[in-house]
Structures are given as C-alpha cells and as structure tokens.
C-alpha cells in the first residue's frame, strides 16, 4: 500500500472526499514526524509507538578497504508495533 492507496482507504472508511482524506493523512504524518523529531514519543493504542532512539558512537569498518572508522552517534526514528497489530499480522501469515 502506498500513500495514494492509504488516502483512498481513509476516504472510503471515513466517508470523506479525496481532498479531505489527503489532508487528514498529511496532518497525521506531519504531526508524527514533528513530535518524534522534537524528541517526543507518539503512542497510538492498538497500533504502536513511534519514538526517537539514540545510537551510540562506535567503531566500524569500511567495507571496501577494511579500515577501522569512527561512526558518529545519531538519533533515528523507531516504531514498535502494539500487540493487536502484531497478532493481526501473524494471523495473516498462517
């Protein structure tokens, strides 16, 4: 499913037109990005949690030369699915 498919599903399920559904999807995604990028955790019960996770600095290897190199600390977004979401996906895999 891509963004257009998601907008179509939201429009159909929420009885909205395409423009309203696109605005709603954009607002949701924008709010999640803004919150996580400012260091907040976004919890959607039954769906999951989006949060920023800090990665410590570490020594890695350059795959072309094998030389040791320092990899800087960073912050990356992470998603942890809620139990009902995990169960729904697991049931589809059977």
Contact map, one row per residue, 1 for C-alpha under 8 A:
1111110000000000000000000000000000000000000000000000000000000000000000000000000000000000000000
1111110000000000000000000000000000000000000000000000000000000000000000000000000000000000000000
1111111000000000000000000000000000000000000000000000000000000000000000000000000000000000000000
1111111100000000000000000000000000000000000000000000000000000000000000000000000000000000000000
1111111110000000000000000000000000000000000000000000000000000000000000000000000000000000000000
1111111111000000000000001000000000000000000000000000000000000000000000000000000000000000000000
0011111111100000010011001000000000000000000000000000000000000000000000000000000000000000000000
0001111111110000010010000000000000000000000000000000000000000000000000000000000000000000000000
0000111111111000000000000000000000000000000000000000000000000000000000000000000000000000000000
0000011111111111000010001000000000000000000000000000000000000000000000000000000000000000000000
0000001111111111110110000000000000000000000000000000000000000000000000000000000000000000000000
0000000111111111000000000000000000000000000000000000000000000000000000000000000000000000000000
0000000011111111000000000000000000000000000000000000000000000000000000000000000000000000000000
0000000001111111000000000000000000000000000000000000000000000000000000000000000000000000000000
0000000001111111100000000000000000000000000000000000000000000000000000000000000000000000000000
0000000001111111110110000000000000000000000000000000000000000000000000000000000000000000000000
0000000000100011111110000000000000000000000000000000000000000000000000000000000000000000000000
0000001100100001111111000000000000000000000000000000000000000000000000000000000000000000000000
0000000000000000111111100000000000000000000000000000000000000000000000000000000000000000000000
0000000000100001111111110000000000000000000000000000000000000000000000000000000000000000000000
0000001101100001111111111000000000000000000000000000000000000000000000000000000000000000000000
0000001000000000011111111100000000000000000000000000000000000000000000000000000000000000000000
0000000000000000001111111110000000000000000000000000000000000000000000000000000000000000000000
0000000000000000000111111111000000000000000000000000000000000000000000000000000000000000000000
0000011001000000000011111111100000000000000000000000000000000000000000000000000000000000000000
0000000000000000000001111111110000000000000000000000000000000000000000000000000000000000000000
0000000000000000000000111111111000000000000000000000000000000000000000000000000000000000000000
0000000000000000000000011111111100000000000000000000000000000000000000000000000000000000000000
0000000000000000000000001111111110000000000000000000000000000000000000000000000000000000000000
0000000000000000000000000111111111000000000000000000000000000000000000000000000000000000000000
0000000000000000000000000011111111100000000000000000000000000000000000000000000000000000000000
0000000000000000000000000001111111110000010000000100000000000000000000000000000000000000000000
0000000000000000000000000000111111111000000000000000000000000000000000000000000000000000000000
0000000000000000000000000000011111111100000000000000000000000000000000000000000000000000000000
0000000000000000000000000000001111111111110000000000000000000000000000000000000000000000000000
0000000000000000000000000000000111111111110000000111000000000000000000000000100000000000000000
0000000000000000000000000000000011111111000000000001000000000000000000000000100000000000000000
0000000000000000000000000000000001111111000000000000000000000000000000000000000000000000000000
0000000000000000000000000000000000111111100000000011000000000000000000000000000000000000000000
0000000000000000000000000000000000111111110000000011000000000000000000000000000000000000000000
0000000000000000000000000000000000110011111000001111000000000000000000000000000000000000000000
0000000000000000000000000000000100110001111100001110000000000000000000000000000000000000000000
0000000000000000000000000000000000000000111110011100000000000000000000000000000000000000000000
0000000000000000000000000000000000000000011111111000000000000000000000000000000000000000000000
0000000000000000000000000000000000000000001111110000000000000000000000000000000001000000000000
0000000000000000000000000000000000000000000111110000000000000000000000000000000001111000000000
0000000000000000000000000000000000000000000111111000000000000000000000000000000011111000000000
0000000000000000000000000000000000000000001111111100000000000000000000000000001111001000000000
0000000000000000000000000000000000000000111100111110000000000000000000000000001111000000000000
0000000000000000000000000000000100010000111000011111000000000000000000000000111100000000000000
0000000000000000000000000000000000010011110000001111100000000000000000000000111000000000000000
0000000000000000000000000000000000011011100000000111110000000000000000000011110000000000000000
0000000000000000000000000000000000000000000000000011111000000000000000000011110000000000000000
0000000000000000000000000000000000000000000000000001111100000000000000001111000000000000000000
0000000000000000000000000000000000000000000000000000111110000000000000001111000000000000000000
0000000000000000000000000000000000000000000000000000011111000000000000011100000000000000000000
0000000000000000000000000000000000000000000000000000001111100000000001111100000000000000000000
0000000000000000000000000000000000000000000000000000000111110000000001111000000000000000000000
0000000000000000000000000000000000000000000000000000000011111000000111100000000000000000000000
0000000000000000000000000000000000000000000000000000000001111100000111100000000000000000000000
0000000000000000000000000000000000000000000000000000000000111110011110000000000000000000000000
0000000000000000000000000000000000000000000000000000000000011111111110000000000000000000000000
0000000000000000000000000000000000000000000000000000000000001111111000000000000000000000000000
0000000000000000000000000000000000000000000000000000000000000111110000000000000000000000000000
0000000000000000000000000000000000000000000000000000000000000111111000000000000000000000000000
0000000000000000000000000000000000000000000000000000000000001111111100000000000000000000000000
0000000000000000000000000000000000000000000000000000000000001110111110000000000000000000000000
0000000000000000000000000000000000000000000000000000000000111100011111000000000000000000000000
0000000000000000000000000000000000000000000000000000000000111100001111100000000000000000000000
0000000000000000000000000000000000000000000000000000000011110000000111110000000000000000000000
0000000000000000000000000000000000000000000000000000000011110000000011111000000000000000000000
0000000000000000000000000000000000000000000000000000000111000000000001111100000000000000000000
0000000000000000000000000000000000000000000000000000011111000000000000111110000000000000000000
0000000000000000000000000000000000000000000000000000011110000000000000011111000000000000000000
0000000000000000000000000000000000000000000000000001111000000000000000001111100000000000000000
0000000000000000000000000000000000000000000000000001111000000000000000000111110000000000000000
0000000000000000000000000000000000011000000000000111100000000000000000000011111000000000000000
0000000000000000000000000000000000000000000000000111100000000000000000000001111100000000000000
0000000000000000000000000000000000000000000000011110000000000000000000000000111110000000000000
0000000000000000000000000000000000000000000000011100000000000000000000000000011111000000000000
0000000000000000000000000000000000000000000000111000000000000000000000000000001111101100000000
0000000000000000000000000000000000000000000011111000000000000000000000000000000111111100000000
0000000000000000000000000000000000000000000001100000000000000000000000000000000011111110000000
0000000000000000000000000000000000000000000001100000000000000000000000000000000001111111000000
0000000000000000000000000000000000000000000001110000000000000000000000000000000011111111100000
0000000000000000000000000000000000000000000000000000000000000000000000000000000011111111110000
0000000000000000000000000000000000000000000000000000000000000000000000000000000000111111111000
0000000000000000000000000000000000000000000000000000000000000000000000000000000000011111111100
0000000000000000000000000000000000000000000000000000000000000000000000000000000000001111111110
0000000000000000000000000000000000000000000000000000000000000000000000000000000000000111111111
0000000000000000000000000000000000000000000000000000000000000000000000000000000000000011111111
0000000000000000000000000000000000000000000000000000000000000000000000000000000000000001111111
0000000000000000000000000000000000000000000000000000000000000000000000000000000000000000111111
0000000000000000000000000000000000000000000000000000000000000000000000000000000000000000011111
